[in-house]
Amino acid sequence: MLCQIEDWRIFIKDGEQYLNTALAADKKKSTVFTPEILYNITAMAIEKYLMGFLMYNNDLADNHTMADLLDSIKRHVTPSPSMIEDLLYIDSFQDICDTFNATYKIPRPEEMQRILSIGQKVRDFTISKVTPLAA
């Protein structure tokens, strides 16, 4: 029997809320939600979804960059090549591991559709791997 870390559902629910916020803001073309803000909200959604997946599998990520999350996921499933590419793409916008030399790249507006799509793909991946979601 699978042993799960308590509250994994909360992480997935949080991921849903972050992603839904980003998608709704993009749909409304709200100027308050700049590409930088949408990127960060979507990245938070992805992190929450993947942490929920890991907690469902009684595991935690070694760290919280997308590459670290990806490495942790590999302990449970073999991610598709496109998922690997997508998560590394999301990771390419910031390197915050070294607090003295942190780098940030603000996404261009035309990059946002890909970023939001990656959030949706991660949601679909997570929901397909954690069953039953409700309970």
N, C-alpha and C positions, 0 to 999 in steps of 0.2 A: 504494500500500500504506500502511496505517495505521501510523504510528510511535507506539509507546507508551512511556510512562515506566515504566522497570523497577519491579517490585514492586507494580503496581497490584492484583494478586491478593491481596497481603497485606492491603491496606486493606479489601478486600471481606470477606476472612476475618475480620478484626478486627471489622468491622461485624456480621457474623453472630454472633460471640461476644458482643458487647455486647447485641445485640437478643435473642438466646436467653437471656441472663442476665436481662434485664428481663422477658421474657415468662414465664420459669419462676418468678421471684420473685413476679410478679403472680398467677400461677396458684396458687401455694402460699399466697398472702396472708401472706407473711412480714412480720412487723412490723419486722424489721431494715431492710427496703427501704421507706423512707418515700416518699411521692410526690415529694419533692425529689430523693432518690437515684434513683428510677426515671426521673424526667424527665432527669436528667443522663446516666444510662447510655443512655437512648434517644437523646438528642441526640448523644452520642458515636457511637452506631451510625449515625445519619443522616449525620453528618459523614464518617465513614469510608467509607460506601457512596458518597456523592457525590464524595469525593476519589478513590476507586477509579475511578469513572466518568470523571472528568476526566483522571486519569492514563492511563487506557485510550485516551483521545482526545488524548494528548500535550499536556495542558494542566494548569495548576494554578489554584486559586482565587485571586482577588485578596486576599481575607481569609477568615475562617472563621465569620462570622455566617451564619445561614441565608439572609438576603437577599443576602449576597455570594456564597455558593455558588449561589444561584438565578441571579444575574446571570452567573456563569461558565458554568453549564449552558446558558443561553440562547445561548451561542456555538455550541452543537452541536445542540441540539434545541429545539423549542418546547414548554415544559412545559404541561400541561393547566391550566386555570383552578383546578381543585381542588388540584393540586400547589402552585401558587403560594400559594393561600390557606392550605394546610396548613403550608408552610414558614414563612410569615410568622406564623402562629399559634404555632409552636414558638419563633420569634424573640421573640415578645411577652413571654416570661417573663423575659428578661434583656437588659440593655443594658450590656455590659461594655467598650464602646469607650473611654469616658472613665473612666480608673481612679479619678479623684477623685469622680466622680458616678455610679458604677456602680449600677444598680438590678436587683433580683431580685424576682421574684414566685413564691412557692412554689405549685405547682399544688394545687388541691383534689383530694381523692381521686376525686371524680366526673369530673374532667378526664383522669384517667389512661387510660381506655379509648381516648379520642380520640388521645392522645399515642402510645400503643402502636400503635394502628392506623396512624397516620402513619408510624411506623417500619417497619411491615410493607409499606405502600404504597411507601415509598422503596426498600426491599429489592426488591420486585417490579419496580419501574421499572429499577433498576440491573441486576438479573439479565437483564432483557429487552434491555438495551442493550449488554451486554458479552458477546460470544460469540467464540470458545468460552470459557466460564468456566474449565474445567479444561484444563490442559496444562502 
